[in-house]
Amino acid sequence: MENLNVTIIQSDLKWENKEANLAAFSKKMEEVPAATDLIILPEMFSTAFSMNPETLAEPMDGNTVSWMKNMGIEKNCVVTGSFMCEENGKYYNRLVWMNADGTYHTYDKRHLFSMGDENNHYTAGTQRLIVTLKGWKICPLICYDLRFPVWSRNTKINPYDLLIYVANWPEIRIDAWEKLLCARAIENQCYVAAVNRVGTDGNNIFHPGYSVMLEPKGNSICTTSNNREGIYTQTLNYEELETFRSKFPVLNDAD
């Protein structure tokens, strides 16, 4: 199995300004290494975490998804992140897994943040997504999903190797972010790549970043500069993952 080159883009987001955010990410894409297999953007990367989908949401053939398609083709890699989607009169916090050939998969956020009123504006997803890239099985999830380990549970029936979280996680609860990410890596014996935004949003909520990549023992292998934008690329080693799993096969004893 080949190793996987993963790039995370920790970025400030302009509040409800799709044109400015897409332009900013287009510029950041120029700095991504050519050897990257996967680029991960934050949750609602084109608008920030807004509860105004009635005026901001787009269909799947809108500008944001078209931009992702163009970036995937240009960089010859997968591009993923979530955006406000409108479909059949409903709104979703939808992650798009855009392949380099323009095909895609989607995942709708399962756990909507009721304390931020997300459940009153968006429809919850019902199915988890596991995709394949260079032979790796990957499970992408969104922000608040992190608090629900049953939803992310790795199994012998349909296992994955890399767990992804895209987020707008605030500073006030950043300790939980760090601890829960380590727990998800350890309990699922997988790599974790988690991308959080930085900066203050339109509700005056500050986000410190703390994006990270973790190996299956929960140790950091890529730590970002807190409170600052940055682009970080890390190679994930599949042989090391398989060696650890074979020597310590925890999942064999799972419920």
Backbone as CSV, one residue per row, in Angstrom:
resi,resn,N_x,N_y,N_z,CA_x,CA_y,CA_z,C_x,C_y,C_z
1,MET,0.835,-1.190,0.000,0.000,0.000,0.000,0.876,1.248,0.000
2,GLU,0.519,2.217,-0.814,1.277,3.462,-0.886,1.014,4.339,0.330
3,ASN,1.992,5.177,0.654,1.779,6.193,1.672,0.871,7.288,1.119
4,LEU,0.334,8.108,2.026,-0.633,9.128,1.649,-0.119,10.500,2.077
5,ASN,-0.035,11.436,1.149,0.390,12.803,1.447,-0.846,13.680,1.669
6,VAL,-0.994,14.167,2.885,-2.191,14.916,3.276,-1.811,16.354,3.602
7,THR,-2.561,17.297,3.054,-2.365,18.717,3.337,-3.586,19.281,4.033
8,ILE,-3.366,19.981,5.150,-4.446,20.673,5.841,-4.214,22.180,5.729
9,ILE,-5.302,22.899,5.476,-5.213,24.353,5.343,-5.984,24.995,6.489
10,GLN,-5.245,25.540,7.434,-5.836,26.233,8.581,-5.973,27.708,8.198
11,SER,-7.207,28.193,8.171,-7.428,29.505,7.598,-8.446,30.316,8.381
12,ASP,-8.292,31.625,8.344,-9.348,32.532,8.772,-10.434,32.507,7.696
13,LEU,-11.675,32.782,8.090,-12.785,32.785,7.146,-13.519,34.115,7.216
14,LYS,-13.796,34.694,6.061,-14.561,35.922,5.999,-16.038,35.601,6.188
15,TRP,-16.672,36.311,7.096,-18.041,35.997,7.496,-19.025,36.165,6.328
16,GLU,-19.632,35.052,5.935,-20.693,35.018,4.932,-20.279,35.666,3.609
17,ASN,-18.991,35.548,3.266,-18.480,36.168,2.053,-17.842,35.092,1.182
18,LYS,-18.653,34.479,0.351,-18.183,33.359,-0.447,-17.096,33.765,-1.453
19,GLU,-17.287,34.880,-2.102,-16.307,35.309,-3.100,-14.932,35.532,-2.472
20,ALA,-14.911,36.198,-1.315,-13.632,36.475,-0.654,-12.965,35.198,-0.168
21,ASN,-13.749,34.266,0.383,-13.169,33.025,0.892,-12.639,32.147,-0.232
22,LEU,-13.379,32.012,-1.311,-12.904,31.195,-2.428,-11.661,31.805,-3.059
23,ALA,-11.628,33.133,-3.146,-10.436,33.790,-3.681,-9.229,33.555,-2.784
24,ALA,-9.444,33.628,-1.465,-8.343,33.405,-0.521,-7.828,31.972,-0.598
25,PHE,-8.739,31.012,-0.705,-8.306,29.615,-0.798,-7.631,29.330,-2.143
26,SER,-8.071,29.994,-3.188,-7.398,29.829,-4.482,-5.929,30.235,-4.377
27,LYS,-5.675,31.304,-3.679,-4.301,31.765,-3.490,-3.505,30.785,-2.635
28,LYS,-4.147,30.285,-1.572,-3.464,29.319,-0.703,-3.140,28.038,-1.462
29,MET,-3.991,27.648,-2.387,-3.760,26.430,-3.155,-2.435,26.493,-3.924
30,GLU,-2.005,27.674,-4.269,-0.741,27.821,-5.002,0.449,27.364,-4.167
31,GLU,0.286,27.336,-2.838,1.380,26.958,-1.947,1.366,25.472,-1.586
32,VAL,0.352,24.750,-2.023,0.248,23.330,-1.688,1.245,22.525,-2.527
33,PRO,2.021,21.639,-1.903,2.996,20.843,-2.654,2.351,20.008,-3.742
34,ALA,3.059,19.860,-4.855,2.520,19.125,-5.996,2.263,17.660,-5.686
35,ALA,2.996,17.107,-4.731,2.870,15.676,-4.418,1.675,15.358,-3.512
36,THR,0.889,16.336,-3.159,-0.228,16.115,-2.245,-1.295,15.220,-2.874
37,ASP,-1.815,14.292,-2.085,-2.903,13.420,-2.530,-4.266,13.929,-2.069
38,LEU,-4.279,14.695,-0.970,-5.535,15.106,-0.349,-5.357,16.474,0.308
39,ILE,-6.267,17.400,0.008,-6.291,18.716,0.636,-7.563,18.840,1.462
40,ILE,-7.424,19.210,2.740,-8.565,19.301,3.641,-8.785,20.755,4.045
41,LEU,-10.008,21.233,3.845,-10.414,22.589,4.189,-11.324,22.563,5.413
42,PRO,-11.535,23.688,6.075,-12.386,23.693,7.276,-13.871,23.477,6.966
43,GLU,-14.641,23.359,8.022,-16.104,23.305,7.936,-16.638,24.633,7.385
44,MET,-17.640,24.547,6.499,-18.254,25.731,5.893,-17.187,26.726,5.446
45,PHE,-16.232,26.227,4.663,-15.050,27.024,4.312,-15.377,28.235,3.437
46,SER,-16.521,28.249,2.787,-16.836,29.382,1.913,-17.666,30.461,2.596
47,THR,-18.167,30.201,3.806,-19.043,31.173,4.483,-18.730,31.383,5.949
48,ALA,-18.023,30.460,6.582,-17.914,30.307,8.036,-19.223,29.717,8.564
49,PHE,-19.251,29.426,9.860,-20.353,28.661,10.469,-21.556,29.581,10.721
50,SER,-22.305,29.812,9.678,-23.442,30.733,9.698,-24.757,29.967,9.740
51,MET,-25.749,30.584,10.376,-27.093,30.011,10.426,-28.023,30.735,9.454
52,ASN,-27.473,31.142,8.326,-28.266,31.842,7.309,-28.253,31.104,5.968
53,PRO,-28.581,29.802,5.976,-28.562,29.083,4.699,-29.655,29.549,3.741
54,GLU,-30.712,30.153,4.290,-31.809,30.610,3.441,-31.319,31.605,2.386
55,THR,-30.267,32.354,2.707,-29.734,33.338,1.758,-28.374,32.948,1.188
56,LEU,-27.695,31.976,1.814,-26.322,31.668,1.421,-26.120,30.284,0.807
57,ALA,-27.037,29.355,1.048,-26.844,27.985,0.575,-26.876,27.912,-0.949
58,GLU,-26.145,26.930,-1.484,-26.040,26.730,-2.928,-26.426,25.297,-3.281
59,PRO,-26.862,25.076,-4.516,-27.065,23.701,-4.985,-25.726,23.056,-5.317
60,MET,-25.765,21.780,-5.644,-24.528,21.064,-5.939,-23.867,21.548,-7.233
61,ASP,-24.601,22.237,-8.080,-23.989,22.783,-9.290,-23.666,24.268,-9.141
62,GLY,-23.560,24.737,-7.879,-23.248,26.137,-7.615,-21.758,26.418,-7.654
63,ASN,-21.400,27.643,-7.287,-20.016,28.111,-7.414,-19.033,27.366,-6.518
64,THR,-19.453,27.042,-5.274,-18.507,26.413,-4.346,-18.083,25.026,-4.823
65,VAL,-19.036,24.204,-5.221,-18.691,22.862,-5.701,-17.920,22.952,-7.016
66,SER,-18.296,23.898,-7.876,-17.551,24.089,-9.129,-16.110,24.485,-8.840
67,TRP,-15.924,25.343,-7.839,-14.565,25.730,-7.444,-13.779,24.520,-6.954
68,MET,-14.398,23.675,-6.135,-13.722,22.473,-5.647,-13.323,21.567,-6.802
69,LYS,-14.208,21.435,-7.771,-13.893,20.608,-8.941,-12.689,21.161,-9.689
70,ASN,-12.678,22.454,-9.904,-11.557,23.074,-10.622,-10.250,22.919,-9.852
71,MET,-10.309,23.069,-8.526,-9.104,22.927,-7.719,-8.597,21.489,-7.730
72,GLY,-9.515,20.528,-7.658,-9.116,19.127,-7.692,-8.418,18.761,-8.988
73,ILE,-8.959,19.281,-10.104,-8.351,19.022,-11.404,-6.991,19.707,-11.505
74,GLU,-6.939,20.962,-11.056,-5.689,21.729,-11.154,-4.580,21.130,-10.302
75,LYS,-4.917,20.704,-9.074,-3.904,20.155,-8.170,-3.739,18.640,-8.332
76,ASN,-4.611,18.020,-9.127,-4.562,16.570,-9.369,-4.615,15.779,-8.062
77,CYS,-5.576,16.142,-7.221,-5.732,15.464,-5.938,-7.172,15.614,-5.465
78,VAL,-7.481,14.958,-4.372,-8.788,15.115,-3.740,-8.804,16.416,-2.950
79,VAL,-9.931,17.142,-3.026,-10.169,18.328,-2.206,-11.448,18.087,-1.413
80,THR,-11.393,18.321,-0.096,-12.584,18.099,0.716,-12.767,19.204,1.745
81,GLY,-14.014,19.436,2.106,-14.418,20.439,3.086,-15.928,20.535,3.026
82,SER,-16.553,21.232,3.974,-18.014,21.308,3.950,-18.491,22.702,3.578
83,PHE,-19.733,22.768,3.074,-20.332,24.031,2.682,-21.842,23.968,2.921
84,MET,-22.512,25.102,2.805,-23.971,25.154,2.927,-24.596,24.687,1.615
85,CYS,-25.348,23.594,1.678,-25.957,23.036,0.474,-27.477,23.124,0.552
86,GLU,-28.097,23.487,-0.547,-29.559,23.459,-0.673,-29.932,22.352,-1.636
87,GLU,-30.851,21.492,-1.202,-31.276,20.380,-2.042,-32.722,20.019,-1.710
88,ASN,-33.573,20.060,-2.707,-34.992,19.705,-2.548,-35.657,20.483,-1.418
89,GLY,-35.327,21.766,-1.329,-35.961,22.620,-0.333,-35.412,22.487,1.072
90,LYS,-34.359,21.693,1.252,-33.737,21.511,2.566,-32.296,21.998,2.512
91,TYR,-31.752,22.298,3.695,-30.384,22.790,3.800,-29.533,21.788,4.576
92,TYR,-28.312,21.605,4.106,-27.396,20.646,4.711,-26.032,21.276,4.929
93,ASN,-25.391,20.905,6.045,-23.967,21.175,6.228,-23.269,19.988,5.585
94,ARG,-22.916,20.143,4.322,-22.506,19.008,3.488,-21.012,19.024,3.182
95,LEU,-20.353,17.929,3.499,-18.973,17.724,3.097,-18.955,17.130,1.691
96,VAL,-18.115,17.688,0.847,-17.920,17.171,-0.506,-16.528,16.567,-0.602
97,TRP,-16.467,15.342,-1.066,-15.198,14.663,-1.329,-14.998,14.715,-2.833
98,MET,-14.247,15.726,-3.291,-14.094,15.964,-4.717,-12.844,15.284,-5.240
99,ASN,-13.029,14.306,-6.108,-11.905,13.591,-6.702,-11.230,14.434,-7.782
100,ALA,-10.020,14.039,-8.143,-9.249,14.785,-9.135,-9.877,14.730,-10.518
101,ASP,-10.733,13.753,-10.773,-11.375,13.640,-12.089,-12.738,14.325,-12.147
102,GLY,-13.106,15.038,-11.068,-14.362,15.775,-11.062,-15.553,15.007,-10.525
103,THR,-15.390,13.713,-10.258,-16.455,12.964,-9.593,-16.391,13.246,-8.096
104,TYR,-17.479,12.996,-7.388,-17.471,13.321,-5.959,-18.411,12.423,-5.160
105,HIS,-18.187,12.440,-3.852,-19.070,11.827,-2.869,-19.454,12.907,-1.861
106,THR,-20.538,12.687,-1.132,-20.962,13.679,-0.149,-21.289,13.020,1.192
107,TYR,-21.134,13.803,2.240,-21.538,13.399,3.593,-22.226,14.592,4.248
108,ASP,-23.452,14.386,4.729,-24.193,15.423,5.438,-24.003,15.257,6.937
109,LYS,-23.628,16.332,7.596,-23.332,16.314,9.026,-24.453,15.640,9.815
110,ARG,-24.094,14.620,10.561,-25.083,13.839,11.306,-25.512,14.542,12.589
111,HIS,-24.564,15.089,13.326,-24.847,15.689,14.627,-24.828,17.210,14.494
112,LEU,-25.996,17.787,14.508,-26.138,19.236,14.361,-26.048,19.899,15.725
113,PHE,-25.318,21.001,15.786,-25.010,21.656,17.060,-26.226,22.457,17.544
114,SER,-27.044,21.812,18.366,-28.303,22.425,18.800,-28.077,23.670,19.648
115,MET,-26.962,23.727,20.385,-26.685,24.896,21.212,-26.315,26.124,20.366
116,GLY,-26.032,25.891,19.102,-25.796,26.983,18.162,-26.930,27.134,17.171
117,ASP,-28.051,26.434,17.428,-29.269,26.524,16.617,-29.124,25.871,15.242
118,GLU,-28.076,25.077,15.056,-27.861,24.460,13.748,-29.003,23.529,13.362
119,ASN,-29.571,22.841,14.350,-30.640,21.893,14.073,-31.925,22.553,13.584
120,ASN,-32.057,23.851,13.813,-33.261,24.566,13.369,-33.100,25.165,11.969
121,HIS,-31.938,25.001,11.388,-31.691,25.552,10.049,-31.264,24.492,9.040
122,TYR,-30.687,23.401,9.532,-30.159,22.378,8.642,-30.797,21.025,8.945
123,THR,-30.752,20.149,7.954,-31.256,18.785,8.093,-30.094,17.846,8.354
124,ALA,-30.242,16.974,9.332,-29.165,16.049,9.693,-29.021,14.940,8.664
125,GLY,-27.788,14.510,8.460,-27.532,13.375,7.597,-27.867,12.069,8.300
126,THR,-27.929,11.010,7.546,-28.302,9.704,8.108,-27.288,8.609,7.807
127,GLN,-26.333,8.873,6.909,-25.399,7.834,6.507,-23.959,8.311,6.599
128,ARG,-23.122,7.455,7.141,-21.697,7.739,7.205,-21.066,7.443,5.852
129,LEU,-20.003,8.144,5.547,-19.299,7.957,4.283,-17.909,7.395,4.538
130,ILE,-17.564,6.344,3.803,-16.190,5.852,3.790,-15.744,5.772,2.339
131,VAL,-14.674,6.485,2.022,-14.179,6.573,0.647,-12.803,5.913,0.570
132,THR,-12.352,5.674,-0.642,-11.051,5.046,-0.872,-10.152,5.982,-1.675
133,LEU,-8.907,6.111,-1.223,-7.906,6.920,-1.927,-6.566,6.207,-1.842
134,LYS,-6.026,5.830,-2.986,-4.748,5.099,-3.052,-4.780,3.858,-2.173
135,GLY,-5.943,3.228,-2.086,-6.102,2.019,-1.292,-6.464,2.267,0.157
136,TRP,-6.308,3.499,0.625,-6.666,3.853,1.993,-8.176,4.001,2.110
137,LYS,-8.730,3.499,3.208,-10.137,3.742,3.534,-10.194,4.956,4.467
138,ILE,-11.043,5.914,4.124,-11.076,7.197,4.829,-12.498,7.551,5.215
139,CYS,-12.679,8.000,6.452,-13.997,8.384,6.974,-13.978,9.878,7.312
140,PRO,-14.623,10.727,6.519,-14.665,12.163,6.806,-15.911,12.543,7.615
141,LEU,-15.707,13.311,8.687,-16.805,13.762,9.539,-16.685,15.267,9.775
142,ILE,-17.687,15.840,10.460,-17.768,17.288,10.582,-17.918,17.713,12.040
143,CYS,-16.983,18.457,12.544,-17.010,19.218,13.794,-17.683,18.481,14.963
144,TYR,-18.938,18.827,15.269,-19.658,18.306,16.442,-19.742,16.779,16.437
145,ASP,-19.608,16.157,15.263,-19.553,14.692,15.190,-18.470,14.128,16.097
146,LEU,-17.451,14.921,16.371,-16.317,14.476,17.186,-16.750,14.003,18.565
147,ARG,-17.828,14.556,19.087,-18.266,14.220,20.446,-19.043,12.903,20.527
148,PHE,-19.245,12.229,19.413,-20.104,11.048,19.395,-19.331,9.844,18.860
149,PRO,-18.668,9.114,19.763,-17.754,8.043,19.344,-18.441,6.866,18.658
150,VAL,-19.716,6.643,18.953,-20.406,5.534,18.292,-20.482,5.771,16.785
151,TRP,-20.699,7.020,16.388,-20.819,7.354,14.967,-19.496,7.154,14.233
152,SER,-18.385,7.367,14.912,-17.077,7.251,14.269,-16.442,5.881,14.468
153,ARG,-17.127,4.976,15.128,-16.532,3.711,15.530,-15.993,2.913,14.351
154,ASN,-14.724,2.543,14.426,-14.101,1.680,13.431,-14.535,0.238,13.686
155,THR,-14.813,-0.492,12.637,-15.286,-1.868,12.784,-14.500,-2.806,11.868
156,LYS,-14.584,-4.094,12.154,-13.931,-5.090,11.311,-14.701,-5.295,10.013
157,ILE,-15.991,-4.961,10.019,-16.825,-5.185,8.840,-16.509,-4.173,7.743
158,ASN,-16.427,-2.899,8.103,-16.140,-1.847,7.128,-15.113,-0.884,7.712
159,PRO,-13.878,-1.338,7.848,-12.868,-0.544,8.564,-12.348,0.624,7.743
160,TYR,-11.774,1.595,8.432,-11.109,2.704,7.760,-9.734,2.902,8.393
161,ASP,-8.890,3.665,7.681,-7.505,3.882,8.094,-7.234,5.316,8.536
162,LEU,-8.037,6.237,8.040,-7.859,7.663,8.334,-9.221,8.269,8.654
163,LEU,-9.291,8.975,9.778,-10.493,9.673,10.210,-10.246,11.171,10.062
164,ILE,-11.170,11.869,9.394,-11.021,13.296,9.139,-12.115,14.069,9.862
165,TYR,-11.738,15.195,10.464,-12.717,16.140,11.006,-12.439,17.516,10.426
166,VAL,-13.469,18.137,9.837,-13.388,19.536,9.422,-14.251,20.325,10.391
167,ALA,-13.781,21.503,10.845,-14.450,22.130,11.975,-14.369,23.648,11.987
168,ASN,-15.311,24.224,12.764,-15.251,25.597,13.271,-15.395,25.461,14.776
169,TRP,-14.320,25.045,15.445,-14.359,24.707,16.879,-13.845,25.903,17.683
170,PRO,-14.650,26.431,18.619,-14.271,27.671,19.317,-13.223,27.469,20.401
171,GLU,-12.555,28.563,20.721,-11.484,28.529,21.714,-11.988,28.066,23.077
172,ILE,-13.202,28.441,23.443,-13.702,28.146,24.784,-13.775,26.645,25.058
173,ARG,-13.861,25.835,23.999,-13.940,24.377,24.175,-12.779,23.660,23.478
174,ILE,-11.662,24.345,23.316,-10.562,23.762,22.562,-9.891,22.607,23.310
175,ASP,-9.962,22.579,24.639,-9.408,21.447,25.389,-10.133,20.156,25.012
176,ALA,-11.437,20.242,24.850,-12.217,19.057,24.450,-11.814,18.609,23.051
177,TRP,-11.600,19.550,22.155,-11.145,19.250,20.795,-9.875,18.413,20.823
178,GLU,-8.892,18.852,21.576,-7.610,18.156,21.618,-7.745,16.762,22.238
179,LYS,-8.456,16.671,23.337,-8.586,15.384,24.035,-9.418,14.381,23.236
180,LEU,-10.501,14.841,22.640,-11.367,13.929,21.893,-10.703,13.438,20.618
181,LEU,-9.913,14.271,19.971,-9.190,13.824,18.787,-8.212,12.708,19.131
182,CYS,-7.495,12.865,20.237,-6.580,11.800,20.678,-7.346,10.516,20.971
183,ALA,-8.489,10.650,21.625,-9.301,9.475,21.943,-9.773,8.766,20.676
184,ARG,-10.208,9.542,19.675,-10.693,8.925,18.430,-9.569,8.160,17.735
185,ALA,-8.350,8.691,17.750,-7.223,7.994,17.123,-6.920,6.688,17.850
186,ILE,-6.878,6.752,19.176,-6.509,5.587,19.974,-7.557,4.494,19.894
187,GLU,-8.820,4.864,20.099,-9.871,3.842,20.161,-10.158,3.202,18.800
188,ASN,-9.876,3.931,17.723,-10.150,3.408,16.387,-8.904,2.909,15.666
189,GLN,-7.739,2.990,16.328,-6.473,2.547,15.752,-6.313,3.068,14.325
190,CYS,-6.364,4.391,14.196,-6.293,5.003,12.880,-5.543,6.329,12.961
191,TYR,-5.137,6.825,11.801,-4.659,8.198,11.721,-5.860,9.144,11.823
192,VAL,-5.619,10.346,12.326,-6.641,11.387,12.382,-6.061,12.665,11.795
193,ALA,-6.817,13.299,10.905,-6.468,14.622,10.381,-7.631,15.553,10.688
194,ALA,-7.371,16.604,11.468,-8.439,17.493,11.929,-8.087,18.932,11.595
195,VAL,-8.982,19.613,10.908,-8.739,20.978,10.447,-9.752,21.922,11.081
196,ASN,-9.262,22.860,11.857,-10.094,23.886,12.472,-9.728,25.241,11.883
197,ARG,-10.684,26.159,11.871,-10.419,27.506,11.377,-9.738,28.347,12.450
198,VAL,-9.264,29.517,12.079,-8.778,30.510,13.027,-9.586,31.788,12.828
199,GLY,-9.464,32.695,13.797,-10.096,33.992,13.667,-11.456,34.088,14.340
200,THR,-11.997,35.310,14.342,-13.274,35.608,14.991,-14.382,35.656,13.955
201,ASP,-15.495,34.969,14.239,-16.591,34.922,13.269,-17.582,36.069,13.479
202,GLY,-18.670,36.050,12.731,-19.650,37.118,12.793,-20.444,37.181,14.064
203,ASN,-20.336,36.150,14.895,-20.980,36.138,16.212,-19.999,36.481,17.322
204,ASN,-18.840,36.981,16.929,-17.767,37.361,17.864,-17.225,36.163,18.642
205,ILE,-17.222,34.995,18.012,-16.678,33.767,18.601,-15.289,33.527,18.005
206,PHE,-14.309,33.366,18.874,-12.930,33.196,18.420,-12.582,31.722,18.262
207,HIS,-11.852,31.421,17.196,-11.414,30.056,16.892,-9.887,30.061,16.805
208,PRO,-9.206,29.213,17.596,-7.744,29.289,17.698,-6.966,28.361,16.774
209,GLY,-7.683,27.574,15.959,-6.959,26.620,15.121,-6.760,25.291,15.828
210,TYR,-5.520,25.008,16.216,-5.173,23.716,16.818,-5.467,22.555,15.861
211,SER,-5.352,22.827,14.550,-5.448,21.731,13.586,-4.281,20.780,13.826
212,VAL,-4.494,19.502,13.502,-3.487,18.520,13.875,-3.639,17.256,13.038
213,MET,-2.552,16.497,12.924,-2.607,15.128,12.423,-2.005,14.225,13.492
214,LEU,-2.689,13.123,13.761,-2.296,12.198,14.822,-2.062,10.808,14.258
215,GLU,-1.104,10.092,14.850,-0.918,8.686,14.494,-1.790,7.822,15.400
216,PRO,-1.898,6.522,15.130,-2.879,5.685,15.830,-2.706,5.553,17.336
217,LYS,-1.574,5.938,17.877,-1.400,5.921,19.324,-1.820,7.241,19.964
218,GLY,-2.274,8.182,19.136,-2.738,9.463,19.640,-1.679,10.540,19.704
219,ASN,-0.488,10.254,19.195,0.591,11.237,19.218,0.533,12.138,17.981
220,SER,0.876,13.395,18.164,0.848,14.340,17.052,2.025,14.097,16.107
221,ILE,1.743,14.088,14.815,2.797,14.000,13.807,2.817,15.257,12.943
222,CYS,1.873,16.150,13.181,1.832,17.425,12.455,1.020,18.404,13.286
223,THR,1.677,19.366,13.886,1.004,20.352,14.723,1.113,21.723,14.085
224,THR,0.009,22.440,14.041,-0.019,23.743,13.399,0.324,24.854,14.379
225,SER,0.600,26.043,13.834,0.794,27.230,14.664,-0.569,27.751,15.099
226,ASN,-0.792,27.845,16.398,-2.090,28.261,16.893,-2.341,29.743,16.611
227,ASN,-3.600,30.052,16.359,-4.063,31.427,16.105,-3.517,32.020,14.808
228,ARG,-2.952,31.177,13.947,-2.376,31.677,12.704,-2.771,30.787,11.537
229,GLU,-2.921,31.405,10.377,-3.170,30.634,9.175,-1.915,29.835,8.812
230,GLY,-2.121,28.724,8.121,-0.968,27.935,7.708,-1.369,26.766,6.835
231,ILE,-0.409,26.279,6.075,-0.596,25.128,5.199,0.419,24.071,5.613
232,TYR,-0.061,22.878,5.900,0.795,21.838,6.460,0.574,20.528,5.707
233,THR,1.663,19.890,5.317,1.586,18.618,4.604,2.362,17.556,5.372
234,GLN,1.753,16.381,5.483,2.371,15.268,6.208,2.153,13.975,5.433
235,THR,3.172,13.123,5.419,3.043,11.804,4.796,2.598,10.795,5.844
236,LEU,1.503,10.102,5.566,0.996,9.061,6.452,1.496,7.713,5.949
237,ASN,2.063,6.929,6.849,2.719,5.674,6.490,1.792,4.491,6.761
238,TYR,1.395,3.811,5.701,0.445,2.708,5.858,1.092,1.487,6.508
239,GLU,2.346,1.226,6.190,3.035,0.065,6.774,3.111,0.189,8.295
240,GLU,3.387,1.398,8.787,3.438,1.602,10.232,2.077,1.366,10.875
241,LEU,1.024,1.788,10.194,-0.329,1.554,10.698,-0.629,0.067,10.786
242,GLU,-0.343,-0.674,9.734,-0.623,-2.105,9.711,0.224,-2.872,10.718
243,THR,1.485,-2.458,10.888,2.351,-3.115,11.867,1.796,-2.949,13.273
244,PHE,1.374,-1.749,13.609,0.809,-1.488,14.932,-0.472,-2.276,15.148
245,ARG,-1.340,-2.298,14.146,-2.603,-3.024,14.272,-2.379,-4.532,14.432
246,SER,-1.393,-5.071,13.734,-1.141,-6.516,13.814,-0.523,-6.916,15.147
247,LYS,0.303,-6.032,15.727,0.932,-6.330,17.007,-0.008,-6.101,18.187
248,PHE,-0.985,-5.231,17.993,-1.901,-4.878,19.086,-3.321,-4.773,18.513
249,PRO,-3.939,-5.925,18.172,-5.204,-5.953,17.424,-6.432,-5.695,18.303
250,VAL,-6.540,-4.491,18.781,-7.637,-4.126,19.682,-9.003,-4.343,19.035
251,LEU,-9.121,-4.022,17.757,-10.431,-4.091,17.103,-10.993,-5.510,17.061
252,ASN,-10.135,-6.516,17.214,-10.629,-7.896,17.260,-11.525,-8.151,18.462
253,ASP,-11.359,-7.354,19.504,-12.130,-7.555,20.737,-13.239,-6.522,20.922
254,ALA,-13.518,-5.769,19.853,-14.521,-4.707,19.960,-15.926,-5.272,20.091
255,ASP,-16.818,-4.495,20.696,-18.230,-4.896,20.826,-18.893,-4.941,19.444
